[in-house]
Amino acid sequence: MYREQIDRFFEENKENMLSDLERLVNIKSVREEAKEGKPFGEGPAKVLAEAMKVVQEHGLDARNFDNYVVTAEAGPQPAELGILAHLDVVPEGKGWDTDPYKMARKDGYIYGRGVSDDKGPAIAGLYAILAAQKIAGSFKKGVRLILGSAEETGSEDLKYYFKQEAAPPFSFSPDASYPVINIEKGSHGPVFSKKWEKSCETPRVACLHGEKTANIVPMESEADVAGMKAADVRPFADKAEETGVKFTLTDTEAGVHIHALGHAAHASTPELGKNALQAMLQLLASLPLADLPSTKAIKDLNRLFPYGDYSGTAIGVAQEDELSGKLTLNFSICDMDEEGFTARYDSRCPICANKENMADVVLKAFDQCGFEYTRTQMRPPHHVPADLPFVQTLLKVYEEYTGNKGECLAIGGGTYAHDIEGSVAFGCEMPGHEYHIHGANEVNSIDELLLGAKMFTQIILDMCC
């Protein structure tokens, strides 16, 4: 029902949809330092403002919640159905073939930061509301598009929003993959550190830096080693390059600067990346460094988080269950100077993980190393029963529009759905396709994006008209 009308609407509005998406992709909406009235900095506030313009140009009711969230609504309120998407993005990194903040089109594909995660799906949600409104004429129940600006850095935006507004009884987030994600793993990501007295003894690691965002496999890492030269380090670097990470060595006045170049990936799939920070630790731990607290810290970190350990085996937390799969662990943040370090990892914990077999084990290992730590609480997993009528509606629509079998899946990645009772993730990634999310050359298929918008339209019509 409605299939012909839906297809016709998107044939007529394809270019408008892509044009509106381009307006959002061309804004660098990476979180920055907070400013007055801009809790996540200039970029996120700017993209919310542009999104509100787009919504209002299409005649929908729009509201800006203090530059945390923008909403678009149609039909009687309160809304029965919510679509949760985000407009913030992770940093662009390096290795792009196009400008990450200027959407490019080529051979049926679009490129740019956010085309898949999550500006493209957000625009698909908006146009689904517009399509359903045109086809049905009116809604019996309301639908609300909720556009956030801090999903990549902890979802403070939605926490703020839901202190003021109740969540719709049914909602989905197009920020993962098809068919339906009804299980999102829990997480554990403590901040840990150690301090020591500055030393002039050499050779020593003077500084070390990894990623700035926890949920990305570090593509790059840098370190300075005092008291050694590039020629001294090269044999150890050649050995460390067996990881697939490449090292560039540059002599400096004080010693050698080391740059590691790996491959970025999402933290929920660390096996798809090449972790430059862990490879750097492996290299540094192999050097003939002086017996200093910084050297011990390097060796402890390398022992607890060795290169290629994606499941927390070395630190003693590897586990899995039938419903939600394996635990994953991505060591991503480490900033070390002459007087100490601060670090953080990102782990995605299956349903079987708990305080006793995860958090307590990690903290015991930290205690043995003399590390201090904060933010030790675990985030519980999110599980929505597959037999709920809402979930079955999504699966039915997926099967009708793709011809593929609909089923519920578990993921390590977290979406806005995680903390909302009865909410699931639906789309927009098709199984088996590569979108380079959180990496260089992020891409989306125009046809797939349109297909997602059509499915969202059908869901709105089925549930609200």
C-alpha positions as CSV (number, residue, x, y, z in Angstrom):
1,M,0.0,0.0,0.0
2,Y,1.3,3.5,-0.9
3,R,4.3,2.1,-2.8
4,E,3.6,3.8,-6.1
5,Q,2.9,7.2,-4.4
6,I,6.1,6.8,-2.3
7,D,8.2,6.0,-5.3
8,R,6.8,9.0,-7.2
9,F,7.4,11.4,-4.4
10,F,11.1,10.5,-4.2
11,E,11.6,10.6,-8.0
12,E,10.2,14.1,-7.9
13,N,12.2,15.2,-4.8
14,K,15.5,13.4,-5.2
15,E,17.5,16.5,-6.1
16,N,15.8,18.6,-3.4
17,M,16.7,16.0,-0.8
18,L,20.3,15.8,-1.9
19,S,20.5,19.6,-2.0
20,D,19.3,19.9,1.5
21,L,21.7,17.2,2.6
22,E,24.6,19.1,1.0
23,R,23.8,22.2,3.1
24,L,24.4,20.1,6.2
25,V,27.4,18.1,5.1
26,N,29.2,21.4,4.1
27,I,29.1,22.5,7.8
28,K,32.0,21.2,9.9
29,S,29.9,20.1,13.0
30,V,32.7,18.6,15.1
31,R,32.3,19.3,18.8
32,E,34.5,22.2,20.0
33,E,34.9,24.2,23.2
34,A,31.5,25.4,24.6
35,K,30.5,29.0,24.2
36,E,27.6,31.0,25.6
37,G,24.5,29.6,24.0
38,K,26.5,27.0,22.1
39,P,27.1,24.0,24.4
40,F,29.1,22.0,21.9
41,G,30.8,24.9,20.1
42,E,30.3,26.7,16.8
43,G,30.0,23.9,14.4
44,P,27.2,21.9,16.1
45,A,25.2,25.1,16.7
46,K,25.6,26.2,13.1
47,V,24.4,22.9,11.7
48,L,21.4,22.9,14.0
49,A,20.5,26.4,12.8
50,E,20.8,25.3,9.2
51,A,18.7,22.2,9.9
52,M,16.0,24.4,11.4
53,K,16.0,26.6,8.3
54,V,15.5,23.5,6.1
55,V,12.7,22.2,8.3
56,Q,10.9,25.6,8.3
57,E,11.3,26.0,4.5
58,H,9.3,22.8,4.2
59,G,6.5,24.1,6.4
60,L,7.0,21.8,9.4
61,D,6.8,22.9,13.0
62,A,10.3,23.3,14.2
63,R,11.8,24.1,17.6
64,N,15.4,24.6,18.8
65,F,16.1,23.4,22.3
66,D,19.0,25.8,23.3
67,N,21.3,24.5,20.6
68,Y,21.2,21.0,22.0
69,V,18.5,19.6,19.8
70,V,16.2,20.7,16.9
71,T,12.9,19.0,16.3
72,A,10.5,18.8,13.4
73,E,6.9,17.7,13.9
74,A,3.9,16.8,11.9
75,G,0.4,15.6,13.0
76,P,-1.3,15.7,16.4
77,Q,1.0,15.9,19.4
78,P,2.3,14.3,21.6
79,A,4.1,12.3,18.9
80,E,3.4,8.6,18.6
81,L,6.6,7.9,16.6
82,G,10.0,9.4,16.9
83,I,13.0,9.4,14.5
84,L,16.3,10.0,16.3
85,A,19.2,11.2,14.2
86,H,22.3,13.3,14.9
87,L,24.0,16.1,13.0
88,D,27.4,16.2,14.8
89,V,30.3,14.3,13.2
90,V,33.7,12.9,14.2
91,P,36.8,14.8,13.1
92,E,37.7,14.3,9.5
93,G,41.2,12.8,9.9
94,K,43.5,12.4,7.0
95,G,43.5,10.5,3.7
96,W,40.5,12.0,1.9
97,D,40.3,12.1,-1.9
98,T,37.7,14.9,-1.7
99,D,37.0,17.8,0.7
100,P,35.2,16.2,3.7
101,Y,33.1,19.3,4.2
102,K,32.0,19.8,0.6
103,M,29.7,17.0,-0.5
104,A,30.8,15.4,-3.7
105,R,28.7,13.2,-6.1
106,K,30.2,10.6,-8.4
107,D,28.7,7.6,-10.2
108,G,25.6,7.4,-8.0
109,Y,27.5,7.9,-4.7
110,I,27.9,10.9,-2.4
111,Y,31.0,11.6,-0.4
112,G,31.6,13.8,2.7
113,R,31.7,13.6,6.5
114,G,28.2,12.8,7.6
115,V,26.7,11.5,4.4
116,S,26.2,8.1,6.2
117,D,26.7,9.0,9.8
118,D,24.3,10.6,10.3
119,K,23.3,13.6,8.2
120,G,22.2,11.5,5.3
121,P,19.8,9.4,7.4
122,A,18.6,12.6,9.2
123,I,17.6,14.1,5.8
124,A,16.0,10.8,4.8
125,G,13.9,11.0,8.0
126,L,12.8,14.6,7.2
127,Y,11.8,13.7,3.7
128,A,9.9,10.6,4.9
129,I,7.7,12.9,7.0
130,L,7.2,15.2,4.0
131,A,6.3,12.3,1.8
132,A,3.9,10.7,4.3
133,Q,2.3,14.1,4.8
134,K,1.7,14.6,1.1
135,I,0.5,11.1,0.5
136,A,-1.9,10.8,3.5
137,G,-3.0,14.4,3.7
138,S,-3.2,14.3,7.5
139,F,-2.0,12.2,10.4
140,K,-4.1,10.4,13.0
141,K,-1.0,10.3,15.3
142,G,2.0,12.6,15.4
143,V,5.6,12.0,14.2
144,R,8.6,13.8,15.4
145,L,12.1,14.1,14.0
146,I,14.7,14.7,16.7
147,L,18.0,16.0,15.5
148,G,20.8,16.1,18.0
149,S,24.3,17.6,18.0
150,A,26.4,15.6,20.5
151,E,25.8,11.9,19.8
152,E,29.5,11.2,18.9
153,T,30.7,12.6,22.3
154,G,28.3,11.1,24.8
155,S,24.7,12.1,23.8
156,E,24.5,15.0,26.4
157,D,22.1,16.6,23.9
158,L,19.4,14.0,24.2
159,K,19.8,13.9,28.0
160,Y,19.1,17.6,28.1
161,Y,16.2,17.3,25.7
162,F,14.4,14.5,27.5
163,K,14.5,16.4,30.7
164,Q,12.1,18.7,29.0
165,E,10.1,16.5,26.6
166,A,8.8,12.9,27.0
167,A,10.1,10.4,24.5
168,P,7.6,9.1,22.0
169,P,6.3,5.7,22.9
170,F,7.9,4.2,19.7
171,S,11.1,5.4,18.1
172,F,13.9,4.3,15.9
173,S,17.4,5.7,15.1
174,P,18.7,5.4,11.5
175,D,22.3,5.4,12.8
176,A,23.3,1.8,12.4
177,S,22.4,-0.9,10.0
178,Y,19.5,-3.0,8.7
179,P,17.5,-5.0,9.3
180,V,16.7,-4.0,13.0
181,I,19.2,-3.5,15.8
182,N,17.4,-4.5,19.0
183,I,20.5,-5.1,21.1
184,E,23.2,-2.5,21.7
185,K,26.0,-3.6,23.9
186,G,26.9,-1.9,27.1
187,S,30.1,0.0,27.6
188,H,33.0,0.7,29.9
189,G,35.5,3.5,29.4
190,P,37.3,4.7,32.5
191,V,39.8,7.5,32.5
192,F,43.0,6.4,34.0
193,S,46.3,8.1,34.7
194,K,49.6,8.2,36.6
195,K,52.0,11.0,37.7
196,W,55.7,11.1,38.2
197,E,58.6,13.4,38.8
198,K,60.2,14.9,35.7
199,S,63.6,13.4,34.8
200,C,66.4,14.5,32.6
201,E,67.8,10.9,32.2
202,T,67.9,9.5,28.7
203,P,66.8,7.7,26.6
204,R,63.2,8.5,27.7
205,V,59.8,9.1,26.2
206,A,59.2,12.8,26.4
207,C,55.7,12.8,25.0
208,L,53.1,10.5,23.5
209,H,49.7,11.3,21.9
210,G,46.9,9.2,20.5
211,E,43.4,9.9,19.4
212,K,41.3,12.7,20.9
213,T,38.0,10.8,20.4
214,A,37.4,7.5,22.3
215,N,35.2,5.9,19.7
216,I,37.7,5.9,16.8
217,V,40.5,3.5,16.2
218,P,43.5,5.9,16.2
219,M,44.7,6.5,12.7
220,E,47.8,8.4,13.9
221,S,50.0,8.6,16.9
222,E,53.1,10.8,17.7
223,A,55.9,10.5,20.2
224,D,59.2,12.2,21.1
225,V,62.0,10.2,22.4
226,A,64.9,12.1,24.0
227,G,68.4,10.8,23.7
228,M,68.0,8.7,20.6
229,K,68.3,9.4,16.9
230,A,66.3,8.2,13.9
231,A,69.0,5.7,13.0
232,D,68.9,4.2,16.5
233,V,65.1,3.7,16.3
234,R,64.8,2.5,12.7
235,P,65.5,-1.2,13.3
236,F,62.9,-1.3,16.1
237,A,60.4,0.6,13.8
238,D,61.0,-1.9,11.0
239,K,60.0,-4.6,13.4
240,A,56.9,-2.7,14.6
241,E,55.8,-2.2,11.0
242,E,54.9,-5.8,10.9
243,T,51.6,-4.6,12.5
244,G,50.8,-2.8,9.2
245,V,51.3,0.6,10.8
246,K,54.0,2.8,9.1
247,F,56.5,4.9,11.1
248,T,58.2,8.1,10.0
249,L,61.2,9.1,12.1
250,T,62.6,12.6,12.2
251,D,65.7,13.8,14.1
252,T,65.2,16.7,16.4
253,E,67.5,18.7,18.6
254,A,66.6,16.6,21.7
255,G,66.2,13.2,20.0
256,V,63.8,11.8,17.5
257,H,60.1,12.5,16.6
258,I,58.1,9.4,15.7
259,H,54.9,9.5,13.7
260,A,52.7,6.4,13.3
261,L,50.2,6.1,10.5
262,G,47.6,3.3,10.8
263,H,44.0,3.0,9.6
264,A,40.9,4.5,11.3
265,A,37.7,2.5,12.0
266,H,34.8,2.7,14.4
267,A,35.6,1.6,17.9
268,S,32.8,-1.0,17.8
269,T,34.7,-2.8,15.0
270,P,38.4,-2.3,16.1
271,E,39.5,-5.3,14.0
272,L,38.8,-3.3,10.8
273,G,41.4,-0.7,11.7
274,K,45.1,-0.5,12.4
275,N,45.6,1.1,15.8
276,A,48.4,3.5,15.5
277,L,48.5,4.2,19.3
278,Q,48.9,0.5,20.2
279,A,51.6,0.1,17.5
280,M,53.4,3.1,18.9
281,L,53.3,1.6,22.4
282,Q,54.7,-1.7,21.0
283,L,57.6,0.3,19.3
284,L,58.3,2.4,22.4
285,A,58.2,-0.6,24.7
286,S,60.9,-2.3,22.6
287,L,63.4,0.6,22.8
288,P,66.3,0.5,25.2
289,L,64.9,3.2,27.4
290,A,66.2,4.3,30.8
291,D,64.7,2.7,33.9
292,L,62.2,5.5,34.6
293,P,58.5,5.7,35.7
294,S,57.6,6.8,32.2
295,T,59.3,3.7,30.8
296,K,57.4,1.4,33.2
297,A,54.1,3.1,32.2
298,I,54.8,2.5,28.6
299,K,55.5,-1.2,29.2
300,D,52.5,-1.5,31.4
301,L,50.2,0.0,28.8
302,N,51.7,-2.1,26.1
303,R,51.2,-5.3,28.2
304,L,47.5,-4.4,29.1
305,F,46.6,-3.2,25.6
306,P,48.9,-5.0,23.1
307,Y,48.5,-4.4,19.4
308,G,45.9,-6.8,17.8
309,D,44.1,-7.5,21.0
310,Y,40.5,-6.4,20.2
311,S,38.7,-8.3,22.9
312,G,40.4,-7.4,26.2
313,T,42.2,-10.7,26.5
314,A,45.4,-9.3,27.9
315,I,43.7,-7.3,30.6
316,G,41.5,-10.3,31.4
317,V,38.0,-9.3,30.3
318,A,37.4,-11.3,27.1
319,Q,33.9,-12.7,27.0
320,E,30.9,-13.3,24.8
321,D,27.3,-14.6,24.8
322,E,25.0,-16.0,22.2
323,L,22.6,-13.0,22.0
324,S,25.0,-10.1,21.8
325,G,28.4,-11.6,20.8
326,K,31.9,-10.7,21.8
327,L,33.3,-7.9,24.0
328,T,35.4,-5.4,22.0
329,L,38.0,-3.1,23.3
330,N,39.7,-0.1,21.6
331,F,42.6,1.7,23.3
332,S,42.3,5.1,21.7
333,I,43.3,8.0,24.0
334,C,46.7,8.5,25.6
335,D,48.4,11.8,26.3
336,M,51.8,11.5,28.0
337,D,54.2,14.3,28.9
338,E,57.3,14.5,31.1
339,E,55.2,14.3,34.3
340,G,52.6,11.6,33.6
341,F,49.9,10.4,31.3
342,T,46.1,10.3,31.0
343,A,44.4,7.6,28.9
344,R,41.1,6.0,28.1
345,Y,39.7,3.1,26.2
346,D,36.4,2.3,24.6
347,S,34.9,-1.1,25.2
348,R,31.6,-2.5,24.0
349,C,30.3,-5.1,26.5
350,P,27.9,-8.0,25.8
351,I,24.9,-8.7,27.9
352,C,26.9,-11.2,30.0
353,A,29.4,-8.5,31.1
354,N,28.9,-7.0,34.6
355,K,30.8,-5.2,37.3
356,E,32.4,-8.3,38.7
357,N,33.7,-9.8,35.4
358,M,34.5,-6.4,33.7
359,A,35.0,-3.3,35.7
360,D,36.4,-5.0,38.8
361,V,38.9,-7.0,36.7
362,V,40.1,-3.8,34.9
363,L,40.4,-1.8,38.0
364,K,42.4,-4.5,39.8
365,A,44.9,-4.5,36.9
366,F,45.1,-0.7,37.1
367,D,45.8,-0.9,40.9
368,Q,48.6,-3.3,40.2
369,C,50.2,-0.8,37.9
370,G,49.7,2.1,40.3
371,F,47.2,3.9,37.9
372,E,44.6,6.2,39.3
373,Y,41.1,6.2,37.7
374,T,37.7,7.9,37.4
375,R,34.5,7.3,35.4
376,T,34.5,3.6,36.3
377,Q,30.8,3.0,36.1
378,M,29.6,0.7,33.3
379,R,26.8,1.6,30.9
380,P,24.3,-1.3,30.8
381,P,23.3,-2.9,27.5
382,H,20.0,-2.0,25.7
383,H,17.7,-4.9,24.7
384,V,14.3,-4.7,23.1
385,P,12.4,-7.9,22.6
386,A,12.2,-8.9,18.9
387,D,8.5,-9.9,19.1
388,L,7.2,-6.5,19.9
389,P,4.7,-5.3,17.3
390,F,6.7,-2.2,16.6
391,V,9.8,-4.2,15.9
392,Q,7.8,-6.6,13.7
393,T,6.5,-3.6,11.7
394,L,10.0,-2.5,10.9
395,L,11.0,-6.0,9.9
396,K,8.0,-6.3,7.6
397,V,8.7,-3.1,5.8
398,Y,12.3,-4.0,5.4
399,E,11.4,-7.3,3.8
400,E,8.8,-5.7,1.5
401,Y,11.1,-3.1,0.2
402,T,14.4,-5.0,-0.1
403,G,13.3,-8.6,-0.6
404,N,15.7,-9.7,2.0
405,K,15.0,-11.6,5.2
406,G,14.3,-9.4,8.2
407,E,15.9,-10.2,11.5
408,C,17.1,-8.6,14.7
409,L,20.8,-8.1,15.3
410,A,23.1,-7.0,18.1
411,I,25.8,-4.3,17.7
412,G,28.7,-2.9,19.7
413,G,28.0,0.6,18.5
414,G,25.7,2.8,20.5
415,T,22.9,5.0,19.1
416,Y,20.4,7.4,20.5
417,A,18.1,4.4,20.9
418,H,20.3,3.0,23.7
419,D,18.7,4.9,26.6
420,I,15.1,5.0,25.4
421,E,12.8,2.2,26.4
422,G,11.4,0.3,23.4
423,S,13.6,2.2,20.9
424,V,15.7,0.4,18.3
425,A,18.1,1.2,15.5
426,F,16.8,0.8,11.9
427,G,19.2,1.6,9.0
428,C,20.7,3.1,7.1
429,E,23.6,0.8,6.3
430,M,22.9,-2.2,4.1
431,P,24.5,-5.5,5.1
432,G,27.8,-6.2,3.4
433,H,28.4,-2.6,2.2
434,E,31.3,-0.4,3.3
435,Y,30.6,3.2,4.2
436,H,34.0,4.3,5.7
437,I,32.2,5.7,8.7
438,H,34.6,7.5,11.0
439,G,37.3,7.1,8.4
440,A,38.4,8.9,5.3
441,N,36.2,9.0,2.2
442,E,32.9,8.5,4.0
443,V,30.4,7.4,1.3
444,N,26.8,6.6,0.8
445,S,24.8,5.3,-2.1
446,I,22.2,7.7,-3.4
447,D,19.8,4.8,-4.2
448,E,20.3,3.3,-0.8
449,L,19.6,6.6,0.9
450,L,16.4,7.0,-1.1
451,L,15.4,3.4,-0.3
452,G,15.8,4.2,3.4
453,A,13.7,7.3,3.1
454,K,11.0,5.2,1.3
455,M,11.0,2.6,4.1
456,F,10.8,5.4,6.7
457,T,7.8,6.8,4.8
458,Q,6.0,3.5,4.8
459,I,6.6,3.1,8.6
460,I,5.1,6.6,9.2
461,L,2.1,5.8,7.1
462,D,1.6,2.4,8.7
463,M,1.8,3.8,12.3
464,C,0.5,7.4,12.1
465,C,-2.1,7.6,9.3
